[in-house]
Structures are given as structure tokens and as C-alpha cells.
Amino acid sequence: PKAIVNAHWSPLYAWLLGTAIALVQPSILFEFPLVHLVNFFIYLGAFYAFFFLIRALLPWIEPSLHRSWYLIGAALFFITTLQLITIELVTPDLLVSISVFLMSGLLAHIARGDMRWRLFVALGIAAGLGYLAKAPMFPLTFLFLGAAFFAAGDWRTAWPRILVAGAVFAAI
């Protein structure tokens, strides 16, 4: 329990790994491959979150270029995750990327005028989980909330929604 929060990561990654190890109960020989299997599922989650962002940006792009954007997006995702984040290391960095991709995609929806409450709740959840993945997401959350406030346009409509997103973040 003392190692859950440390200078390298916050509790979410340790909880995911601990849950997988508790469920499978691998021998010491198979513990490391199990950790990489968990990382593979996190990688798939990051891939989905990245394409959530791409789909959120598509309305601003010429429809004839959508297919190209998917191809360019896939190339960028693979280059950045394999070269910059790297998957061979056992770190929570991919969890952080999931949070950033989801929050950016939600911001794109908000900027297009989609002011549904559930988007702001989702923004708070993504921010909270990002913070649980890695502590530097704490100050970044306030930047994302500020960006959501300005992206919304009408401050009277945005203000209560931003407060809800912040409350969800604080609760997590």
C-alpha cells in the first residue's frame, strides 16, 4: 500500500496491475508477461481514445479528406506511442495519453456547440482518471477546464457545466 502513490505514478496503474495479478494469480514466471498483457489492453484503449479525438475533429475537415485523416492519424498514433511513449517500459504513460486524447476529443465536441451535460461529466471523469494515472495531470486538468469554458462560447451556459466537470474531477 505504501508504494501505490510515488514519484513515478499514482494509484490507477498500480490498481490495474494489482487487479490483474490478483485475478490471474500467475506464477513468478508469468507475472511479467501478464503485466505486458495489461499494457497491451491499455494500448488498445489509447488507440480507441486517439480515434475518438480524430472523429471529433472530422467535422472541421473536408469530407473528401476523412479517409486520409484516418490513415495519417493511425501513422501518428503508432509513431508517437512506439517511439515517444514506448510500450516496452512498464509505465502509466499510455494511461495518461488516454486521458489527454479523451479530454481533447470532448473539447472538440464542446467547441462545435455540443453542450450536453454528459460531455462535461465525461470530461471530469477523464481528468480524474488521468490524475490517478499520473500526478502531473492535476494542473493540466485546470487548463482543460479553462479551455472547455472558452470553447463553449456562452459563459452562462458553460459555467455550471464546468463546475460539474470540476466536481466530478474532485470526487475522483
C-alpha positions as CSV (number, residue, x, y, z in Angstrom):
1,P,0.0,0.0,0.0
2,K,2.8,2.4,0.6
3,A,4.0,2.1,-3.0
4,I,0.7,3.0,-4.5
5,V,1.4,6.7,-4.7
6,N,5.0,7.5,-5.6
7,A,7.1,9.9,-7.7
8,H,6.6,7.8,-10.8
9,W,2.9,7.2,-10.9
10,S,-0.3,7.5,-9.0
11,P,-2.7,4.7,-7.9
12,L,-4.6,3.8,-11.1
13,Y,-1.8,1.9,-12.8
14,A,-0.9,0.0,-9.6
15,W,-4.6,-0.9,-9.2
16,L,-4.9,-2.2,-12.7
17,L,-1.8,-4.3,-12.4
18,G,-2.7,-5.5,-8.9
19,T,-6.2,-6.4,-10.0
20,A,-4.8,-8.4,-13.0
21,I,-2.3,-10.2,-10.8
22,A,-4.9,-10.9,-8.1
23,L,-7.4,-12.3,-10.7
24,V,-5.0,-14.5,-12.6
25,Q,-2.6,-15.3,-9.8
26,P,0.3,-16.1,-12.1
27,S,3.5,-17.8,-11.0
28,I,6.5,-15.6,-10.8
29,L,7.5,-16.9,-14.3
30,F,4.3,-15.5,-15.9
31,E,3.9,-12.3,-13.8
32,F,5.9,-10.2,-16.3
33,P,4.0,-11.4,-19.4
34,L,0.8,-10.6,-17.6
35,V,1.9,-7.1,-16.9
36,H,2.6,-6.7,-20.6
37,L,-0.8,-8.1,-21.5
38,V,-2.4,-5.5,-19.3
39,N,-0.2,-2.9,-21.1
40,F,-1.5,-4.2,-24.4
41,F,-5.1,-3.7,-23.3
42,I,-4.1,-0.2,-22.2
43,Y,-2.5,0.3,-25.6
44,L,-5.8,-0.7,-27.3
45,G,-7.6,1.8,-25.1
46,A,-5.2,4.5,-26.2
47,F,-5.8,3.6,-29.8
48,Y,-9.6,3.9,-29.3
49,A,-9.2,7.2,-27.4
50,F,-7.0,8.6,-30.2
51,F,-9.6,7.8,-32.8
52,F,-12.3,9.3,-30.6
53,L,-10.2,12.5,-30.9
54,I,-9.8,12.1,-34.7
55,R,-13.6,11.5,-35.2
56,A,-14.3,14.6,-33.1
57,L,-12.1,16.7,-35.4
58,L,-13.6,15.4,-38.6
59,P,-16.5,17.9,-38.9
60,W,-13.9,20.6,-39.4
61,I,-12.2,18.8,-42.2
62,E,-13.3,18.5,-45.8
63,P,-15.3,15.2,-46.1
64,S,-13.2,14.0,-49.1
65,L,-10.1,14.1,-46.8
66,H,-11.6,12.0,-43.9
67,R,-10.0,8.7,-45.1
68,S,-6.6,10.4,-45.4
69,W,-7.0,11.8,-41.8
70,Y,-7.7,8.3,-40.5
71,L,-4.5,7.0,-42.2
72,I,-2.4,9.9,-41.1
73,G,-3.9,9.5,-37.6
74,A,-3.0,5.8,-37.4
75,A,0.5,6.6,-38.6
76,L,0.9,9.4,-36.0
77,F,-0.5,7.2,-33.2
78,F,1.9,4.3,-34.0
79,I,4.9,6.6,-34.3
80,T,4.2,8.5,-31.1
81,T,3.3,5.5,-29.0
82,L,6.1,3.3,-30.2
83,Q,8.8,5.9,-30.3
84,L,7.9,8.5,-27.7
85,I,5.9,6.7,-25.1
86,T,7.3,3.2,-25.8
87,I,5.4,0.1,-24.9
88,E,8.3,-2.0,-23.7
89,L,8.6,0.0,-20.5
90,V,6.2,-0.6,-17.7
91,T,4.8,2.9,-17.0
92,P,1.4,4.6,-16.8
93,D,2.2,6.9,-19.7
94,L,-0.3,5.3,-22.0
95,L,-3.0,5.8,-19.4
96,V,-2.2,9.5,-19.4
97,S,-2.4,9.6,-23.2
98,I,-5.9,8.0,-23.0
99,S,-6.9,10.8,-20.7
100,V,-5.5,13.5,-22.9
101,F,-7.0,12.1,-26.1
102,L,-10.4,11.8,-24.5
103,M,-10.3,15.2,-23.0
104,S,-9.2,16.7,-26.3
105,G,-11.9,15.0,-28.2
106,L,-14.5,16.2,-25.6
107,L,-13.2,19.7,-26.1
108,A,-13.7,19.4,-29.8
109,H,-17.3,18.4,-29.3
110,I,-17.9,21.3,-26.9
111,A,-16.3,23.7,-29.4
112,R,-18.7,22.5,-32.0
113,G,-21.5,23.6,-29.7
114,D,-22.4,20.3,-28.1
115,M,-23.3,21.4,-24.5
116,R,-24.8,18.2,-23.2
117,W,-24.1,17.7,-19.5
118,R,-22.8,14.2,-20.1
119,L,-19.8,15.6,-22.1
120,F,-18.8,17.7,-19.1
121,V,-19.3,14.7,-16.7
122,A,-17.1,12.7,-19.1
123,L,-14.5,15.5,-19.1
124,G,-14.4,15.3,-15.3
125,I,-14.1,11.5,-15.3
126,A,-11.3,11.6,-17.9
127,A,-9.5,14.3,-15.9
128,G,-9.9,12.4,-12.7
129,L,-8.6,9.1,-14.1
130,G,-5.7,11.0,-15.8
131,Y,-4.7,12.3,-12.4
132,L,-5.0,8.9,-10.9
133,A,-2.7,7.7,-13.6
134,K,0.0,10.4,-13.1
135,A,0.1,13.4,-10.8
136,P,1.1,16.0,-13.5
137,M,-2.5,15.7,-14.9
138,F,-3.7,17.7,-11.8
139,P,-2.6,21.1,-13.1
140,L,-3.3,20.2,-16.7
141,T,-6.9,19.5,-15.7
142,F,-7.4,23.2,-14.9
143,L,-6.1,24.1,-18.4
144,F,-8.5,21.7,-20.0
145,L,-11.4,23.0,-17.9
146,G,-10.5,26.6,-18.8
147,A,-10.3,25.6,-22.5
148,A,-13.7,24.0,-22.2
149,F,-15.1,27.2,-20.7
150,F,-13.8,29.3,-23.6
151,A,-14.7,26.6,-26.2
152,A,-18.3,26.6,-25.0
153,G,-18.8,30.2,-26.0
154,D,-21.7,31.3,-23.8
155,W,-20.3,31.7,-20.3
156,R,-23.8,31.5,-18.7
157,T,-24.3,28.0,-20.2
158,A,-20.7,26.9,-19.7
159,W,-20.2,28.0,-16.1
160,P,-22.4,25.4,-14.4
161,R,-21.2,22.6,-16.7
162,I,-17.6,23.5,-15.9
163,L,-18.4,23.4,-12.2
164,V,-19.9,19.9,-12.6
165,A,-16.8,18.7,-14.5
166,G,-14.6,20.1,-11.8
167,A,-16.8,18.5,-9.1
168,V,-16.5,15.1,-10.8
169,F,-12.8,15.5,-11.1
170,A,-12.5,16.4,-7.4
171,A,-14.7,13.4,-6.4
172,I,-12.5,11.0,-8.3
